[in-house]
Amino acid sequence: MKKSPFATIPRLQPVPHCPLCKSRGGSLLWRDKYCRVVLVTDPDYPGFCRVIWNSHVKEMTDLSATQRAHCMRVVFAVEQAVRAVFTPDKINLASFGNMAPHVHWHVIPRFARDAHFPHPVWGRRQRSARAAKSPRAPAHWRALLKSTLAKLL
């Protein structure tokens, strides 16, 4: 029987003050032993997802090469699923961790007339809520995103 490349990696204990250890971080779309994909509730950005490493780890380089590869495979699968479901003008991938020092990636569909475009979603709004236009999400988009992820992962 082949041994998992993750078998020798110690499971780190949750950190009590870490928001990503204390909660899911959004509505759960997919999960395995190592990471989870959640949907972020943001009315300006339907389809905004996070990929969150399950164990409390601060930096990508704290993960083994195998773990990093797994994490990025999930990030790229989420990007592919979001693109398939929403057909955005651009996808933003971001990993900061300044507010929550726990490995996680933001996968954000962007549209030319969204509230902040072309600036980051955390920046100053470029348009009022009335003027901003995020395209209508396809019917049943949550289920569609979830099923697309399941096929890719």
BABA-861398 format. One record per residue (C-alpha): residue number from 1; residue in one letter; y negated, x, z negated. Coordinates in Angstrom, 3 decimals, always signed. Layout:
BEGIN
pos code v u w
NUM a Y X Z
...
***
This chain:
BEGIN
pos code v u w
1 m +0.000 +0.000 +0.000
2 k -3.367 +1.422 +1.052
3 k -5.829 +1.925 -1.770
4 s -9.263 +0.310 -1.421
5 p -12.134 +2.814 -0.983
6 f -13.887 +0.856 -3.754
7 a -11.013 +1.158 -6.256
8 t -12.344 +4.246 -8.040
9 i -15.917 +2.996 -8.336
10 p -16.744 +1.923 -11.890
11 r -18.069 -1.605 -12.344
12 l -21.515 -1.304 -13.851
13 q -22.516 -3.707 -16.577
14 p -25.299 -6.214 -15.924
15 v -28.708 -5.224 -17.247
16 p -30.102 -8.012 -19.469
17 h -33.710 -7.812 -18.209
18 c -32.789 -7.590 -14.499
19 p -33.491 -10.869 -12.648
20 l -30.755 -10.130 -10.089
21 c -28.186 -9.503 -12.837
22 k -29.217 -12.649 -14.739
23 s -29.141 -15.055 -11.793
24 r -27.812 -15.419 -8.261
25 g -31.262 -14.749 -6.834
26 g -31.165 -17.790 -4.556
27 s -28.797 -20.372 -3.134
28 l -25.417 -18.725 -2.513
29 l -24.315 -18.575 +1.155
30 w -21.564 -15.943 +0.977
31 r -20.054 -13.552 -1.563
32 d -17.394 -10.900 -1.882
33 k -16.482 -8.524 -4.726
34 y -19.349 -6.174 -3.932
35 c -22.344 -8.176 -2.775
36 r -23.673 -11.650 -2.134
37 v -25.927 -13.329 +0.399
38 v -28.410 -15.866 -0.891
39 l -30.965 -18.116 +0.721
40 v -34.487 -17.718 -0.664
41 t -36.447 -20.927 -1.125
42 d -39.691 -20.339 +0.737
43 p -41.240 -23.217 +2.696
44 d -43.097 -20.758 +4.961
45 y -39.916 -18.874 +5.873
46 p -36.807 -21.003 +6.405
47 g -33.803 -18.729 +6.783
48 f -35.193 -16.002 +4.472
49 c -32.074 -14.380 +2.990
50 r -31.317 -11.654 +0.486
51 v -28.275 -9.401 +0.399
52 i -27.766 -8.410 -3.250
53 w -25.356 -5.776 -4.545
54 n -23.400 -7.432 -7.375
55 s -23.398 -4.475 -9.782
56 h -26.672 -3.223 -11.198
57 v -27.542 -0.202 -9.084
58 k -31.143 +0.940 -8.543
59 e -30.982 +2.934 -5.315
60 m -28.905 +2.897 -2.126
61 t -28.044 +6.550 -2.736
62 d -26.463 +5.554 -6.067
63 l -23.794 +3.868 -3.954
64 s -20.969 +5.826 -2.346
65 a -21.020 +6.277 +1.427
66 t -18.360 +3.551 +1.721
67 q -20.401 +1.168 -0.432
68 r -23.573 +1.864 +1.568
69 a -21.704 +1.170 +4.796
70 h -20.365 -2.112 +3.397
71 c -23.820 -3.172 +2.203
72 m -25.401 -2.428 +5.572
73 r -22.587 -4.180 +7.447
74 v -23.456 -7.300 +5.443
75 v -27.219 -6.834 +6.049
76 f -26.633 -6.531 +9.801
77 a -24.311 -9.561 +9.811
78 v -27.000 -11.602 +8.028
79 e -29.590 -10.427 +10.558
80 q -27.266 -11.435 +13.402
81 a -26.596 -14.859 +11.844
82 v -30.302 -15.544 +11.195
83 r -31.146 -14.559 +14.769
84 a -28.420 -16.841 +16.131
85 v -29.543 -19.831 +14.069
86 f -33.354 -19.479 +14.181
87 t -34.137 -17.369 +17.301
88 p -37.156 -15.751 +15.614
89 d -39.696 -13.557 +17.402
90 k -38.834 -10.716 +15.006
91 i -36.632 -9.984 +11.990
92 n -38.015 -8.057 +9.023
93 l -35.548 -6.033 +6.956
94 a -36.881 -4.698 +3.686
95 s -35.552 -3.033 +0.564
96 f -38.159 -2.287 -2.089
97 g -36.872 -2.924 -5.582
98 n -40.254 -2.348 -7.232
99 m -40.215 -5.746 -8.948
100 a -36.426 -5.915 -9.372
101 p -34.946 -2.384 -9.415
102 h -31.521 -3.576 -8.271
103 v -30.195 -2.852 -4.763
104 h -31.031 -5.792 -2.518
105 w -32.234 -6.331 +1.030
106 h -34.578 -8.993 +2.380
107 v -33.734 -10.434 +5.807
108 i -36.712 -12.470 +6.971
109 p -37.064 -14.347 +10.263
110 r -40.617 -13.975 +11.584
111 f -42.503 -16.048 +14.104
112 a -45.721 -15.224 +15.954
113 r -47.521 -18.175 +14.322
114 d -46.087 -17.920 +10.808
115 a -48.437 -17.738 +7.813
116 h -48.610 -13.927 +7.647
117 f -47.670 -12.612 +11.090
118 p -48.020 -9.800 +12.069
119 h -48.458 -8.635 +8.454
120 p -45.751 -8.551 +5.760
121 v -44.824 -11.859 +4.143
122 w -46.087 -10.486 +0.818
123 g -49.513 -9.677 +2.271
124 r -52.621 -11.761 +2.773
125 r -52.106 -15.010 +4.691
126 q -53.386 -14.852 +8.244
127 r -53.398 -18.625 +8.720
128 s -53.794 -21.671 +6.526
129 a -50.655 -23.661 +5.806
130 r -51.878 -26.256 +8.313
131 a -52.463 -23.693 +11.096
132 a -49.274 -21.716 +10.451
133 k -46.371 -22.816 +12.586
134 s -42.852 -21.876 +11.718
135 p -40.544 -23.540 +14.198
136 r -38.527 -26.462 +12.976
137 a -35.216 -25.348 +11.615
138 p -32.189 -26.619 +13.526
139 a -30.408 -29.618 +12.034
140 h -27.879 -28.600 +9.393
141 w -29.181 -25.016 +9.522
142 r -27.875 -24.086 +6.049
143 a -24.317 -25.036 +7.020
144 l -24.753 -23.357 +10.401
145 l -25.991 -20.136 +8.758
146 k -23.121 -20.220 +6.263
147 s -20.470 -20.762 +8.960
148 t -21.987 -18.055 +11.205
149 l -21.874 -15.611 +8.287
150 a -18.264 -16.541 +7.547
151 k -17.327 -15.709 +11.158
152 l -19.144 -12.360 +11.067
153 l -17.901 -11.248 +7.687
***
